[in-house]
Amino acid sequence: MNLKERIKSVTYLVLESLNYRMNLAATEKAKYENQVKGFDGEEQFDFHMSESHQSGVVLNDLVLNYRDTVFQIDSLLITNEAVYLYEVKNYAGSYYYKEDSFFTESEYKILNPLRQVDRSATYLHNVMLRLGYHLPIYPIIVFIHPEFTLYSSIPNKLFLFSNQLPKHLNSLASQNFLIKPDHMELAHQLKELHNENYRPDNLPVYHLEQLKKGVLCPTCFSTNHTDTRQNYFCTTCGHKETITTAIERSIKEFQLLFPEYLITTSHIYDWCGKSYSKERIRMILKANYQSHLSRHMTYYSEKSP
């Protein structure tokens, strides 16, 4: 049972938008490409998870807080006997694990995923303990790319490679148990604790006047479009949707990029490249005014000392 679907993170969405609205620096471009690659790997993992028809509860992309520390979990599987914490890596090529460190084939040192998953497992243990649960946690690093090779003289049971994943998941699914009510309650509590508004501190610096204006196509990210009275058509890839949907997407994108701004008709009119009348935008904002104002006030209350 999948209780929490995977969605793109705030970091992914911000970098994706900026990538098509400004010239990203090489380092930020690389971060965006890593986000795309990482998300693709996680979706591959999700496919294997769904194919295995787990009896347990699956939660994806959890962002949790323990005291003043934020930690993220790619995927969590809660069973009656244990909690499986999966860290998914979409590395390709040859890597070396030696002296408690990871190296690329060209000898560049990368962050050790063992430390990362151990950190997440430690904080999750403490969060669960605070909630009153004592299930054992089994952290697993999944190297999802079929062309990934790890050379190591030290076998590690925390590593799981792409060709081993189906057997591992099918083994868990074969237990075919009915999840206990208290473990289902744990899953719901963890979902409730998920911080969906988390914004990391290392996002790029950008300003409204720097960014290209216009409605981005959700398929090809072009701003080229033509419209009928009710519908938006991307002239680059042929994507079609209602103009209302296109404007609502643009409002959400603006709000994502500029949470400190009050959403006004003038702001959205300019953000959409002045493609649609202020009256049309005003009507859409009026239908959603309370939610936009509430989010704006929440942002400022969180920023207040």
VEXDREN-2710 file (C-alpha; in Angstrom, 1 decimal):
% VEXDREN-2710
k/r/px/py/pz
1/MET/0.0/0.0/0.0
2/ASN/1.4/3.3/-1.1
3/LEU/0.4/5.9/1.5
4/LYS/2.5/8.8/0.2
5/GLU/3.3/9.2/-3.5
6/ARG/6.6/10.6/-4.8
7/ILE/6.6/14.2/-6.0
8/LYS/9.4/16.5/-7.2
9/SER/11.1/18.3/-4.3
10/VAL/11.1/22.0/-3.8
11/THR/14.7/22.0/-4.9
12/TYR/13.9/20.1/-8.1
13/LEU/11.0/22.4/-8.9
14/VAL/12.9/25.6/-8.3
15/LEU/15.9/24.5/-10.3
16/GLU/13.6/23.3/-13.1
17/SER/11.8/26.6/-13.3
18/LEU/15.0/28.6/-13.2
19/ASN/16.7/26.4/-15.8
20/TYR/14.1/27.6/-18.4
21/ARG/13.8/31.2/-17.2
22/MET/17.4/32.3/-16.8
23/ASN/21.0/31.2/-17.5
24/LEU/22.0/29.0/-14.6
25/ALA/25.6/29.0/-13.5
26/ALA/27.4/25.8/-14.3
27/THR/27.3/24.6/-10.7
28/GLU/23.6/25.2/-10.5
29/LYS/23.0/23.5/-13.8
30/ALA/24.9/20.5/-12.5
31/LYS/22.6/20.5/-9.4
32/TYR/19.6/20.5/-11.6
33/GLU/20.9/17.7/-13.8
34/ASN/21.6/15.7/-10.6
35/GLN/18.0/16.3/-9.4
36/VAL/16.6/15.0/-12.7
37/LYS/18.9/11.9/-12.6
38/GLY/18.1/11.3/-8.9
39/PHE/14.4/11.6/-9.4
40/ASP/14.5/9.2/-12.4
41/GLY/16.3/6.7/-10.3
42/GLU/13.7/7.0/-7.5
43/GLU/10.9/6.5/-10.1
44/GLN/12.6/3.3/-11.3
45/PHE/12.7/2.1/-7.6
46/ASP/9.0/3.0/-7.3
47/PHE/8.2/0.8/-10.3
48/HIS/9.9/-2.2/-8.8
49/MET/8.2/-1.5/-5.5
50/SER/4.7/-1.3/-7.1
51/GLU/5.4/-4.5/-9.2
52/SER/6.2/-6.4/-6.0
53/HIS/2.8/-5.6/-4.4
54/GLN/4.0/-5.1/-0.9
55/SER/1.7/-5.9/2.0
56/GLY/3.4/-3.2/4.1
57/VAL/2.9/0.6/3.9
58/VAL/5.1/2.6/1.6
59/LEU/5.9/6.3/2.1
60/ASN/8.0/8.2/-0.4
61/ASP/10.0/11.4/-0.1
62/LEU/9.6/12.1/3.6
63/VAL/11.1/15.3/5.0
64/LEU/11.1/15.0/8.7
65/ASN/12.4/17.1/11.6
66/TYR/14.2/15.8/14.7
67/ARG/14.7/18.7/17.1
68/ASP/16.4/21.3/14.9
69/THR/17.6/18.9/12.3
70/VAL/15.9/18.2/8.9
71/PHE/16.5/14.8/7.3
72/GLN/15.1/13.2/4.2
73/ILE/14.1/9.7/3.3
74/ASP/13.7/8.5/-0.3
75/SER/11.4/5.5/0.6
76/LEU/10.1/3.8/3.7
77/LEU/8.5/0.4/3.9
78/ILE/6.7/-0.3/7.2
79/THR/5.9/-4.0/7.9
80/ASN/4.7/-5.7/11.0
81/GLU/8.3/-6.8/11.9
82/ALA/10.5/-3.9/10.8
83/VAL/10.9/-0.6/9.0
84/TYR/13.0/-0.7/5.8
85/LEU/14.6/2.6/5.0
86/TYR/15.8/2.9/1.3
87/GLU/18.3/5.4/0.1
88/VAL/18.3/5.3/-3.7
89/LYS/21.4/6.3/-5.7
90/ASN/21.3/6.5/-9.5
91/TYR/25.1/6.4/-10.0
92/ALA/26.5/5.0/-13.3
93/GLY/30.0/3.7/-14.1
94/SER/32.7/2.4/-11.8
95/TYR/33.2/3.3/-8.2
96/TYR/35.5/2.2/-5.4
97/TYR/34.8/1.7/-1.7
98/LYS/37.9/1.8/0.3
99/GLU/39.1/3.2/3.6
100/ASP/35.5/3.9/4.5
101/SER/35.1/6.3/1.6
102/PHE/33.6/6.3/-1.9
103/PHE/35.7/7.2/-5.0
104/THR/34.9/7.6/-8.7
105/GLU/37.0/5.8/-11.2
106/SER/39.0/9.0/-11.7
107/GLU/39.7/9.1/-8.0
108/TYR/37.3/11.9/-7.0
109/LYS/35.9/11.4/-3.5
110/ILE/32.1/11.6/-3.1
111/LEU/29.9/11.8/-0.1
112/ASN/29.6/8.4/1.6
113/PRO/26.0/7.2/1.3
114/LEU/26.6/4.9/4.3
115/ARG/27.0/7.9/6.5
116/GLN/23.9/9.5/4.9
117/VAL/21.7/6.5/5.5
118/ASP/23.0/6.0/9.0
119/ARG/22.2/9.6/9.8
120/SER/18.6/9.2/8.5
121/ALA/18.1/5.9/10.3
122/THR/19.4/7.4/13.6
123/TYR/17.0/10.4/13.4
124/LEU/14.1/8.2/12.3
125/HIS/14.7/5.9/15.3
126/ASN/14.4/8.9/17.6
127/VAL/11.3/10.2/15.9
128/MET/9.6/6.8/16.2
129/LEU/10.7/6.4/19.8
130/ARG/9.1/9.8/20.5
131/LEU/5.9/8.6/18.9
132/GLY/6.0/5.4/21.1
133/TYR/7.2/2.8/18.5
134/HIS/10.1/0.4/18.9
135/LEU/10.3/-1.4/15.5
136/PRO/13.8/-2.2/14.2
137/ILE/15.0/-0.1/11.3
138/TYR/16.9/-1.7/8.4
139/PRO/18.7/0.9/6.2
140/ILE/19.5/-0.1/2.7
141/ILE/21.3/1.7/-0.1
142/VAL/19.9/0.9/-3.5
143/PHE/22.2/1.4/-6.5
144/ILE/19.4/1.5/-9.1
145/HIS/21.4/2.0/-12.3
146/PRO/22.1/-1.3/-14.1
147/GLU/25.5/0.0/-15.3
148/PHE/26.8/0.8/-11.8
149/THR/29.8/-1.2/-10.5
150/LEU/31.2/-1.0/-7.1
151/TYR/34.7/-2.4/-6.4
152/SER/35.2/-3.2/-2.7
153/SER/37.1/-5.8/-0.7
154/ILE/34.6/-5.3/2.1
155/PRO/31.2/-6.9/1.6
156/ASN/28.4/-4.7/3.0
157/LYS/24.9/-6.0/3.6
158/LEU/23.5/-2.5/3.4
159/PHE/24.2/-2.4/-0.4
160/LEU/21.6/-3.6/-2.8
161/PHE/22.2/-3.5/-6.6
162/SER/19.7/-3.2/-9.4
163/ASN/19.8/-6.9/-10.3
164/GLN/19.2/-7.8/-6.6
165/LEU/16.3/-5.5/-6.0
166/PRO/13.4/-7.6/-7.4
167/LYS/14.4/-10.6/-5.4
168/HIS/14.7/-8.5/-2.2
169/LEU/11.3/-6.9/-2.7
170/ASN/9.6/-10.1/-3.7
171/SER/11.0/-11.8/-0.6
172/LEU/9.3/-9.2/1.6
173/ALA/6.1/-9.3/-0.4
174/SER/5.9/-13.1/-0.1
175/GLN/5.2/-12.7/3.7
176/ASN/1.7/-11.6/2.7
177/PHE/0.7/-10.3/6.1
178/LEU/-2.1/-7.9/7.1
179/ILE/-0.6/-4.7/8.5
180/LYS/-1.3/-4.2/12.2
181/PRO/-3.5/-1.2/13.1
182/ASP/-0.8/0.4/15.3
183/HIS/1.8/0.1/12.5
184/MET/-0.7/1.7/10.1
185/GLU/-1.1/4.5/12.6
186/LEU/2.7/4.9/12.6
187/ALA/2.6/5.4/8.9
188/HIS/-0.1/8.0/9.1
189/GLN/1.7/9.9/11.9
190/LEU/5.0/10.0/9.8
191/LYS/3.0/11.2/6.9
192/GLU/1.5/14.0/9.1
193/LEU/5.0/14.9/10.2
194/HIS/6.2/15.4/6.6
195/ASN/7.4/19.0/6.1
196/GLU/6.0/19.7/2.6
197/ASN/7.1/23.4/2.8
198/TYR/10.7/22.7/3.5
199/ARG/13.0/25.0/1.5
200/PRO/16.8/24.3/1.8
201/ASP/19.2/27.1/2.4
202/ASN/21.3/26.3/-0.7
203/LEU/18.9/27.3/-3.4
204/PRO/20.3/29.7/-6.0
205/VAL/20.0/33.5/-5.6
206/TYR/17.6/35.0/-8.1
207/HIS/15.4/38.0/-8.6
208/LEU/12.1/38.5/-10.3
209/GLU/13.5/41.0/-12.9
210/GLN/16.1/38.4/-14.0
211/LEU/13.6/35.8/-15.0
212/LYS/12.0/35.2/-18.4
213/LYS/8.3/35.8/-18.3
214/GLY/5.6/33.7/-19.9
215/VAL/3.6/30.5/-19.3
216/LEU/5.9/27.5/-19.4
217/CYS/4.6/24.4/-21.1
218/PRO/4.5/21.6/-18.5
219/THR/5.8/19.1/-21.1
220/CYS/8.6/20.9/-23.0
221/PHE/9.0/24.1/-21.0
222/SER/8.6/26.3/-24.0
223/THR/6.8/29.7/-23.7
224/ASN/5.6/29.5/-27.3
225/HIS/1.8/29.0/-27.4
226/THR/-1.4/30.0/-29.2
227/ASP/-4.8/30.1/-27.7
228/THR/-8.5/29.7/-28.5
229/ARG/-11.1/31.3/-26.3
230/GLN/-10.8/28.5/-23.7
231/ASN/-7.7/26.5/-24.5
232/TYR/-3.9/26.9/-24.4
233/PHE/-1.8/25.1/-27.1
234/CYS/1.9/24.8/-27.0
235/THR/3.2/25.4/-30.5
236/THR/6.4/23.6/-29.8
237/CYS/5.2/20.2/-28.6
238/GLY/1.4/20.3/-29.1
239/HIS/0.4/20.1/-25.4
240/LYS/-3.1/21.2/-24.8
241/GLU/-4.9/22.4/-21.6
242/THR/-7.4/25.0/-20.5
243/ILE/-6.2/28.5/-20.2
244/THR/-7.5/28.4/-16.6
245/THR/-5.2/25.4/-15.8
246/ALA/-2.3/27.1/-17.5
247/ILE/-2.7/30.3/-15.4
248/GLU/-3.2/28.3/-12.2
249/ARG/0.1/26.4/-12.9
250/SER/1.8/29.8/-13.4
251/ILE/0.4/31.1/-10.1
252/LYS/1.8/28.0/-8.3
253/GLU/5.2/28.4/-10.0
254/PHE/5.3/32.1/-9.0
255/GLN/4.4/31.2/-5.4
256/LEU/7.1/28.5/-5.3
257/LEU/9.8/30.9/-6.5
258/PHE/8.6/33.9/-4.5
259/PRO/6.9/32.8/-1.3
260/GLU/7.5/36.2/0.2
261/TYR/5.4/38.0/-2.5
262/LEU/1.7/38.7/-2.1
263/ILE/-0.1/37.1/-5.1
264/THR/-1.7/40.0/-7.0
265/THR/-3.3/40.4/-10.3
266/SER/-0.5/42.6/-11.5
267/HIS/2.2/40.2/-10.5
268/ILE/0.6/37.3/-12.2
269/TYR/-0.3/39.3/-15.3
270/ASP/3.4/40.2/-15.7
271/TRP/4.6/36.7/-14.8
272/CYS/2.4/35.2/-17.5
273/GLY/4.1/37.5/-20.1
274/LYS/0.9/39.6/-20.3
275/SER/-0.6/36.9/-22.4
276/TYR/-4.0/37.0/-20.6
277/SER/-6.2/39.9/-19.5
278/LYS/-6.0/41.1/-15.9
279/GLU/-9.8/40.5/-15.6
280/ARG/-9.3/36.8/-16.4
281/ILE/-6.5/36.5/-13.9
282/ARG/-8.4/38.4/-11.3
283/MET/-11.3/36.0/-11.6
284/ILE/-9.0/33.0/-11.1
285/LEU/-7.3/34.6/-8.2
286/LYS/-10.6/35.5/-6.6
287/ALA/-11.6/31.8/-6.7
288/ASN/-8.4/30.9/-4.9
289/TYR/-7.8/34.1/-2.9
290/GLN/-8.2/32.7/0.6
291/SER/-5.7/29.9/0.1
292/HIS/-3.1/32.3/-1.5
293/LEU/-3.5/34.9/1.3
294/SER/-3.3/32.1/4.0
295/ARG/-0.1/30.8/2.6
296/HIS/1.4/34.3/2.4
297/MET/0.6/35.0/6.0
298/THR/1.9/31.5/7.0
299/TYR/5.2/32.3/5.3
300/TYR/5.6/35.6/7.2
301/SER/4.6/34.0/10.6
302/GLU/7.3/31.3/10.1
303/LYS/9.9/34.1/9.3
304/SER/8.9/36.1/12.4
305/PRO/11.2/35.7/15.4
END
